[in-house]
Structure formats: C-alpha cells, structure tokens
C-alpha cells in the first residue's frame, strides 16, 4: 500500500509541475509578438518545416498551407464598399432597371481570403477586403463559421489584421521576403471567384513593383480644389503619396477572391499577401501582386500593439530618375531619387537634406526606384534612424536621418505644372458619357464620376476594353461629372498622355495612352 501511495503521490507532483509549467509558458507566450509566437511554435514542432529539393513538386507545401488559408465573407450596407458587383449593377442603377431600388435596401456581400498567423486566431488579410464591412465572417478549413473583429487596418499598405475567437488553429509559417528571388517558384493559395481552397503555381517575375493602385483617390483633387484650379490655376498639392507599393510580382494565377490570401515559397513559407492583379478584364491575365511579408510583419505588429500603424517619414518628396527626367531637370544622374521638396519639420530637413539632392542608397543598398526606399522606411517607426547616401554637386555623402511621425507631414500650395497637349478628343475615345447618380458614386466611394453609356467599335475605349456601364471618375487627373467635363479635360495633361481613372467591379483602374 505504501508503494502504491508513493507512486500516486509522485504522479500527482509530476502532473502539477507540468500544468504549472504550461501556465507559466502560456502567460509568457501571450506577451510575445506574432513573429515570436511563430518562432516558439515552429521551434517546438520541427516536423512543420518542409524540406524542398527545388523541384517543382508542391504537394507538401500545398498540404501544409491550405488548412491555414481561410475564406472571408463580408457584409456591407448599400453605401459600403466591396470587391463584388458587376457592370450590370451599375447599368441598372443608371438605366433604372427596376431592381436596383430593392437591392439598395438589402446588405451586399463580398468575399476574400486570409492567412492564419497564430493558433489563437490572428489573421492577416487585405484592407480592401474588410474596409467598411458591417460583419466579417471567417470560414475555417473544418467548415466552422466564426465572426471576426478588426484589430487594425491600413489603406497605405492595403493590410488588415483581424481576430477570431478560436484556439489550436493551423498556421502558415512566415518566411523572409528579402530572400525571394526572381525566377523562384511560388504558390498562390486562396478562394478565387468564390471557389473553395485553390492552389496555383508560378514564378516570381519581378520584385519591388509599383503599380499605382494605392492612394490614388487621395492624390486626386477634390471638387473644391478643382474649382479653385479653374479660378486661379493653382491647387493644393499634397506632400506626396504616402502609400507604400513594393509588390512581389508573380505569374501564378490570382483572381478576385484571392485578395488577402497566401503567396508561399516551395518550403510552404509565407512570403507575400496576395493583393492585386493587372488586368483589363477583371480576371487573371498573367500578373498578380503580393505585399512582401517583411513589410507586413511591422504593420501587423503595430496593429496588435496600437490598433493602427505608427509610421516614420523621411519628410521629402522625390522623383524617380531616368534619362528623360534627367534631361528635363538638366542633370547628369539618371538613377536614384531626385528630392523635389523637403518638408520644413521633417527628419530630412533636420538632417540637412536639400531640394536637388539625389538619394542614391538606403542603408548602403542602392536605390533605383520609389519602392527601394519606401519599403525600407515602411518597416521602421518614428524615432528610428536610417542612413541615406545622397549625391550633391557630384559628390556622395552619408546622412543620418531620424524618422518623424505624421505630424511632420505638411501640405502647401504649389503652382500646377505647365500642361502639354494630348491630341485626344471625344471622337478618338469613341465613347459617350452621362452623369453618375449619387447612389452609384456612394456605392463605389467616389466623389465624382460619369457612366460610360456607349462605346464605338475600333476606337480607343474599345481597344482598352473599357466597357459600357463603367464609372469614370477623373480624366487627366481632373474630376469629371459630365460629358462636358470629360471634353474639357481631354486636350491637355502634365505629361502629354491621356489618363482615364475610375472604379470598376474589381476596384480602381487607370488607363494611360499617348
């Protein structure tokens, strides 16, 4: 009996110690960052790592990642924004099809994808998937439906972090997007076109790609600014587009519904968050774009800590240099970022950066275009220091800049640049327009707009597949609300090109042509 009692006592002590140790680890783990939680998880579960021979066989990667990519369904009021909709919806609102009045009183729905990062339910997705949503529903791999709440979202990077009340969820291991190479095999995992979990394969076709899809609405002048321009020839020009675009470009098939899904390497590691496609039809035409996970890590941690992004700024505006720009500026440098303005209260001004300087390197790495600088700065916070190498009067020098927060970003009026003739007319466009209704503009979050009412075969709109029923919000950067506005905006632009901007069923679009 004594022996049995001793065994029972020893088992009790061992169990209590195990439970106590687990509780201590659990409390400590709850304070970890998302990346630290993943390190603990995968360090204790080596079998979760997938070996890759480099051969194009993605069975293991797909099997590991698919359970942790979720389907997100959102509900919007009639004035909300979503990825869903069709040209027919807009045509019915314009032509009074008889159903639009009933539809406007019924909540609309959209869908996208998300990636589970921690077993306790933190999920990354795109901002445009959950923006303005009244209800967010997540469908897990085991078919459970759970409601999610938004922890934080950021239009400047198109990222959002949501949370579901669940435990022991499968996760996707975050990789290192800096190590991604052009030509490397990748998988896109998500819920395109409302299909169930879908995996497509392709290669990385480019890095640090900027496509001008983010922040476009903020950069367009408001109706008040446009009226001021018509009266005085001047408009308030913002300090610069604060959006960060440094996409990983892939030819893996990405379609509407893939937004917020995973782009993973052959090891099953998350290297990007699928965000956009380049398409004239609204579906895949060969190029998709994903937000690098190394940029996402910083943004997501800010969401978790503060509920919003704490961004640091250099406090300068710049132009990307090439041979044509250098010729216009009458300088010899054809690479780097030409500083066109310095914010008075910014970190750049405090460090001595001047207008006319050329940013050549960031932390010793050569800068060729905006994403080379913006992604690096986007991973940093106010108060962080960054070393920039600038060219001034033909000499290179290093400048240490202490980044500052939003308060350092100021706006000031500037004279609009001289316009150039485009040679484009309504007849060449081959389209007719009518004012968009208030309901249509509210539906797509637009402040201005005209509806394309007819397209003539063989002319410009037809060649660009701009279809009847689409909403055009601006022509050559000027808001348009009537056919006369379109006609008045066509003859001139800043660069001599004609640019048509608008909103379609799959988000913002821009067409530019000579």
C-alpha positions in Angstrom: 0.0 0.0 0.0 2.8 2.4 0.9 4.4 1.7 -2.5 1.1 2.4 -4.4 0.6 5.6 -2.4 4.1 6.7 -3.2 3.5 6.2 -6.9 0.2 8.1 -6.8 1.9 11.0 -4.9 4.8 11.1 -7.5 2.3 11.2 -10.4 0.3 14.0 -8.7 3.5 16.1 -8.2 4.6 15.5 -11.8 1.2 16.5 -13.2 1.0 19.6 -11.1 4.5 20.6 -12.2 3.6 20.1 -15.9 0.4 22.1 -15.5 2.2 24.9 -13.7 4.9 25.0 -16.3 2.3 25.1 -19.1 0.5 28.0 -17.4 3.8 29.9 -17.0 4.6 29.4 -20.7 1.1 30.3 -21.7 1.2 33.6 -19.8 4.6 34.4 -21.2 3.6 33.4 -24.7 0.6 35.8 -24.7 3.0 38.7 -24.4 5.1 37.7 -27.4 4.9 39.3 -30.8 3.3 37.5 -33.8 6.8 36.6 -35.1 8.0 35.4 -31.7 4.9 33.2 -31.3 5.7 31.6 -34.6 9.3 31.0 -33.6 8.2 29.2 -30.4 5.6 27.2 -32.4 7.9 26.1 -35.1 10.9 25.6 -32.8 8.8 23.1 -30.8 7.5 21.5 -33.9 10.3 20.8 -36.3 8.2 18.5 -38.4 6.2 21.5 -39.5 9.2 22.6 -41.6 9.0 21.2 -45.2 12.2 20.3 -47.0 12.3 21.3 -50.6 14.7 19.9 -53.2 13.9 22.8 -55.5 12.0 20.5 -57.9 8.6 21.8 -59.0 6.6 19.5 -56.7 4.4 21.5 -54.4 2.4 18.7 -52.8 3.9 19.1 -49.3 3.7 22.9 -49.4 0.1 22.9 -50.6 -0.9 20.4 -47.9 0.8 22.4 -45.1 -0.5 25.8 -46.1 -4.1 25.2 -47.4 -5.7 24.4 -43.9 -4.4 27.8 -42.6 -5.8 29.9 -45.5 -9.4 30.9 -44.7 -12.4 32.2 -46.7 -13.5 35.7 -45.5 -17.1 36.8 -46.2 -18.1 40.4 -45.5 -21.5 42.1 -45.4 -21.9 45.8 -46.4 -24.7 48.3 -46.2 -25.8 49.7 -49.6 -23.4 52.6 -49.2 -20.5 50.4 -48.3 -17.6 49.3 -50.4 -16.7 45.8 -51.6 -15.0 43.8 -54.2 -18.2 42.3 -55.5 -20.6 43.8 -58.0 -20.8 43.8 -61.8 -21.1 46.2 -64.7 -24.8 45.2 -64.8 -25.4 46.6 -61.3 -24.1 50.0 -62.5 -26.1 49.8 -65.7 -29.3 49.1 -63.8 -28.7 52.0 -61.5 -28.2 54.3 -64.4 -30.9 53.0 -66.7 -33.4 52.3 -63.9 -33.7 48.5 -64.4 -36.4 48.2 -61.7 -34.4 46.0 -59.3 -31.8 48.5 -58.1 -34.2 50.2 -55.6 -34.9 46.9 -53.9 -31.3 45.8 -53.9 -30.1 49.0 -52.3 -32.1 48.2 -49.1 -30.5 44.7 -48.9 -27.0 44.3 -47.4 -24.5 43.4 -50.1 -21.8 40.8 -49.7 -18.2 40.3 -50.8 -15.5 37.7 -50.2 -11.8 37.4 -50.0 -9.1 35.3 -48.3 -7.0 35.5 -45.2 -4.0 33.7 -43.6 -3.9 32.4 -40.1 -0.7 33.5 -38.3 -1.2 32.3 -34.8 -3.1 29.4 -33.2 -5.2 31.8 -31.2 -6.8 33.4 -34.2 -4.8 36.3 -35.6 -5.4 36.5 -39.4 -3.8 38.8 -42.0 -5.8 39.9 -45.0 -6.2 43.0 -47.3 -7.6 46.2 -46.1 -9.9 46.4 -49.1 -11.4 43.0 -48.1 -12.7 44.2 -44.8 -12.9 48.0 -45.2 -16.4 49.4 -44.3 -17.7 45.9 -43.6 -20.5 45.7 -41.1 -20.0 42.0 -40.5 -16.9 39.8 -41.1 -17.3 36.0 -41.2 -14.4 33.6 -41.4 -14.9 30.1 -42.7 -12.2 27.8 -41.3 -10.8 24.7 -43.0 -13.0 22.5 -40.9 -16.1 24.4 -42.3 -16.7 26.2 -39.0 -18.0 29.8 -39.4 -16.8 32.3 -36.9 -17.2 36.1 -36.7 -14.0 38.2 -36.7 -13.2 41.7 -35.4 -10.8 44.1 -37.0 -7.7 44.7 -34.9 -6.2 47.3 -37.3 -6.2 48.2 -41.0 -4.1 50.5 -43.2 -5.1 51.8 -46.6 -1.5 52.9 -47.3 -0.3 49.3 -47.5 -3.7 47.6 -48.1 -3.1 45.4 -45.0 -5.5 44.4 -42.2 -5.3 42.2 -39.1 -8.4 40.5 -37.9 -9.0 38.2 -34.9 -11.4 35.3 -34.4 -12.2 33.7 -31.0 -10.7 30.2 -31.6 -7.7 28.1 -30.5 -5.4 25.4 -31.8 -5.8 26.7 -35.3 -3.3 25.7 -38.1 -0.9 28.5 -39.1 1.3 29.4 -42.0 4.9 30.0 -41.2 6.2 33.5 -42.0 9.2 33.4 -44.3 11.7 36.1 -45.3 10.6 38.0 -48.4 14.0 39.6 -48.7 15.3 36.2 -49.8 12.8 35.8 -52.6 14.5 35.7 -56.0 13.2 36.4 -59.5 12.5 33.1 -61.1 11.7 31.3 -57.9 8.7 29.0 -57.7 5.8 30.2 -55.6 2.2 29.2 -54.8 -0.8 31.4 -54.5 -3.4 30.0 -52.1 -6.9 31.4 -51.6 -10.6 31.4 -52.6 -10.8 32.9 -56.1 -14.1 33.6 -57.7 -15.9 32.1 -54.6 -14.4 28.7 -55.3 -13.1 26.5 -52.4 -9.5 26.4 -51.5 -7.5 26.8 -54.7 -3.7 26.5 -55.2 -2.0 27.9 -58.3 1.7 27.9 -59.1 4.0 30.2 -60.9 7.3 32.0 -60.6 8.3 35.4 -59.1 8.5 37.5 -62.2 9.6 40.8 -60.6 10.2 42.4 -57.2 9.8 45.9 -55.8 7.0 46.5 -58.3 5.0 49.7 -58.1 1.6 49.8 -59.9 0.0 53.0 -58.6 -3.1 51.3 -57.2 -2.9 52.6 -53.6 -3.6 56.2 -52.5 -4.8 57.3 -55.9 -8.1 58.7 -54.6 -6.2 60.8 -52.0 -4.0 62.2 -54.7 -6.8 63.3 -57.0 -8.1 66.8 -56.4 -11.4 67.3 -54.7 -14.2 69.1 -56.4 -13.4 72.2 -54.3 -9.8 72.0 -55.3 -10.7 71.6 -59.0 -13.0 74.7 -58.8 -10.1 76.6 -57.2 -7.8 75.5 -60.0 -10.3 76.7 -62.6 -10.4 80.1 -61.0 -6.7 80.6 -60.1 -4.7 78.0 -61.9 -3.4 76.6 -58.6 -4.4 73.7 -56.4 -3.1 72.5 -53.1 -0.7 69.6 -54.0 -0.2 67.1 -51.2 3.3 66.4 -49.8 3.3 63.1 -51.6 1.5 59.8 -51.9 2.1 58.1 -48.5 1.1 54.7 -49.9 3.8 52.0 -50.0 3.9 49.8 -53.0 6.7 47.3 -53.3 4.9 44.3 -54.6 6.2 40.8 -55.4 5.0 40.2 -59.0 4.1 36.6 -59.9 2.6 34.8 -62.8 0.8 32.4 -60.5 -2.9 32.8 -61.3 -4.6 35.3 -59.0 -8.2 36.3 -59.4 -10.8 38.3 -57.5 -11.3 36.5 -54.1 -7.6 35.7 -53.8 -7.2 39.1 -52.1 -5.6 38.6 -48.7 -4.5 35.0 -49.4 -1.1 33.5 -49.2 1.9 33.6 -51.5 4.3 30.9 -50.3 7.6 29.5 -51.5 8.3 25.9 -52.2 9.0 25.4 -48.5 5.5 26.4 -47.6 6.7 29.7 -46.0 4.6 32.8 -46.3 6.5 35.4 -48.4 3.6 37.6 -49.5 0.0 38.6 -49.1 -1.9 38.5 -52.4 -3.4 41.9 -53.1 -3.9 42.9 -56.7 -3.9 41.8 -60.4 -3.0 43.6 -63.6 -6.0 43.0 -65.9 -8.1 44.8 -68.4 -10.9 42.2 -67.9 -11.1 41.9 -64.1 -9.7 38.4 -64.1 -6.2 36.9 -64.3 -4.2 37.8 -67.4 -0.8 36.6 -66.2 0.3 39.1 -63.5 -0.5 39.2 -59.8 1.0 41.3 -57.0 1.6 40.4 -53.4 2.7 42.5 -50.4 6.1 41.4 -49.1 5.7 39.6 -45.7 8.7 41.5 -44.3 6.8 44.8 -44.7 3.6 43.2 -43.4 5.4 42.0 -40.2 6.0 45.5 -39.0 2.5 46.8 -39.9 0.8 43.8 -38.2 2.8 44.2 -35.0 1.7 47.9 -34.9 -2.0 46.8 -35.3 -1.6 44.3 -32.5 0.1 46.9 -30.2 -1.6 50.1 -31.1 -4.6 49.3 -33.4 -3.0 51.5 -36.1 0.3 52.0 -37.9 3.0 54.1 -36.4 4.9 55.2 -39.5 8.2 57.1 -39.7 8.8 59.5 -42.5 11.9 61.0 -44.1 9.9 64.1 -44.9 10.9 64.6 -48.5 9.1 64.3 -51.9 11.0 62.9 -54.9 11.0 61.9 -58.5 12.4 58.7 -59.8 15.3 59.5 -62.2 15.7 58.1 -65.7 17.2 59.6 -68.9 14.1 61.6 -69.8 13.6 63.1 -66.3 17.3 63.9 -66.0 17.1 65.7 -69.3 14.1 67.7 -68.1 15.9 68.6 -64.9 19.1 69.3 -66.7 21.2 67.0 -64.6 23.6 64.2 -65.4 22.4 61.5 -62.9 19.9 59.0 -64.5 19.4 56.8 -61.4 18.3 57.5 -57.8 15.5 59.6 -56.3 15.7 63.4 -57.0 14.5 65.4 -54.0 11.9 67.8 -55.3 10.8 69.2 -51.9 11.8 69.0 -48.2 9.1 69.2 -45.5 10.1 72.0 -43.1 9.5 70.0 -39.9 10.6 66.6 -41.3 13.5 64.4 -40.4 15.2 65.1 -43.8 15.2 68.8 -43.1 16.7 68.3 -39.7 19.5 66.1 -41.2 20.3 68.7 -43.8 18.8 67.2 -46.9 18.1 69.8 -49.6 16.0 70.2 -52.6 18.0 69.0 -55.6 19.8 66.2 -53.6 19.7 62.8 -55.1 19.1 59.8 -52.8 21.4 57.0 -54.1 21.4 54.5 -51.3 19.5 53.5 -48.2 21.5 51.7 -45.5 24.2 51.0 -48.1 21.8 49.4 -50.6 21.4 51.1 -54.0 18.2 52.9 -54.7 16.7 52.7 -58.2 13.0 53.5 -57.7 10.5 54.5 -55.1 9.8 51.0 -53.6 13.6 50.6 -52.9 13.3 53.4 -50.4 9.7 53.2 -49.3 9.6 49.6 -48.3 12.7 50.0 -46.1 11.2 53.1 -44.4 7.9 51.4 -44.1 9.4 48.8 -41.8 10.6 51.5 -39.4 8.9 53.6 -36.8 9.1 57.3 -35.7 12.4 57.8 -33.8 14.3 55.2 -35.8 17.4 56.2 -37.6 18.2 55.5 -41.2 21.4 56.2 -43.2 20.8 57.7 -46.6 23.6 58.2 -49.2 22.9 61.3 -51.2 24.6 62.9 -54.2 25.1 66.7 -54.0 27.0 68.6 -56.6 28.6 65.4 -57.9 29.8 64.2 -54.5 28.4 61.4 -52.4 27.8 61.8 -48.7 26.1 59.9 -45.9 23.3 61.5 -44.0 21.7 60.0 -40.8 18.0 60.8 -40.7 15.8 60.4 -37.6 12.4 59.5 -38.9 9.4 61.6 -37.7 5.7 60.8 -37.4 2.7 62.0 -39.2 2.9 65.5 -37.6 5.9 66.3 -39.7 4.0 65.8 -42.9 2.7 69.2 -44.1 0.9 70.3 -47.2 1.4 73.6 -49.1 0.0 75.1 -52.3 2.1 74.9 -55.4 1.6 76.0 -58.9 0.4 73.3 -61.3 3.0 72.2 -63.8 2.6 73.5 -67.3 0.3 71.4 -69.4 1.1 69.6 -72.6 -1.2 68.8 -75.5 -2.6 65.3 -75.7 -4.3 65.4 -79.1 -7.1 63.3 -77.6 -10.8 64.1 -78.4 -14.1 62.6 -77.5 -14.3 61.3 -81.1 -11.0 59.5 -80.7 -12.1 58.0 -77.4 -15.2 56.6 -79.1 -17.4 56.9 -76.1 -20.4 58.8 -74.7 -20.9 59.7 -71.0 -23.7 60.6 -68.6 -23.5 61.9 -65.0 -23.3 59.1 -62.4 -26.1 59.0 -59.9 -25.4 59.8 -56.3 -26.2 56.2 -55.4 -23.6 54.9 -57.9 -20.9 57.3 -56.5 -21.7 56.3 -53.0 -21.6 52.7 -53.8 -18.0 52.9 -55.0 -16.9 55.6 -52.6 -16.3 58.1 -55.4 -16.6 61.9 -55.1 -17.1 62.4 -58.9 -17.9 60.3 -61.9 -19.6 59.7 -65.2 -21.1 56.5 -66.6 -19.9 55.2 -69.9 -23.2 54.9 -71.9 -21.8 53.7 -75.3 -18.5 52.5 -76.8 -17.7 52.7 -80.5 -16.0 49.7 -82.0 -12.4 50.2 -83.2 -11.7 53.3 -81.2 -9.6 53.9 -78.0 -12.1 52.8 -75.3 -12.9 49.7 -77.3 -9.2 48.9 -77.8 -8.7 49.1 -74.0 -11.8 47.1 -73.3 -13.4 49.9 -71.3 -17.0 48.7 -71.4 -20.4 50.3 -71.3 -21.6 50.8 -67.7 -18.2 51.5 -66.1 -17.7 54.5 -63.8 -15.0 57.1 -64.9 -14.0 59.4 -62.0 -11.2 61.5 -63.5 -9.6 62.4 -66.8 -6.0 63.6 -66.8 -6.2 64.0 -63.0 -9.3 66.2 -63.2 -12.6 65.1 -61.6 -15.4 64.7 -64.1 -19.2 64.8 -63.5 -20.5 65.4 -67.0 -19.6 64.8 -70.7 -18.6 68.5 -70.9 -16.1 67.9 -68.0 -14.6 65.0 -70.0 -14.3 67.0 -73.1 -12.7 69.9 -71.3 -10.2 67.7 -69.5 -9.0 65.7 -72.6 -6.9 68.3 -74.6 -4.0 68.7 -72.1 -2.2 66.9 -69.3 1.0 67.2 -67.4 2.9 64.7 -69.5 1.1 64.8 -72.8 -0.5 61.4 -72.2 -4.3 60.8 -71.7 -5.1 59.2 -68.4 -8.6 57.8 -67.6 -9.2 56.8 -64.0 -12.3 55.2 -62.5 -13.8 52.4 -60.4 -14.9 49.0 -61.7 -16.3 45.9 -60.0 -12.7 44.8 -59.1 -11.6 48.1 -57.7 -9.8 51.2 -59.0 -8.4 51.2 -62.6 -6.3 53.6 -64.6 -5.6 53.6 -68.4 -2.9 55.8 -69.8 -2.1 56.2 -73.5 -0.5 58.6 -76.0 
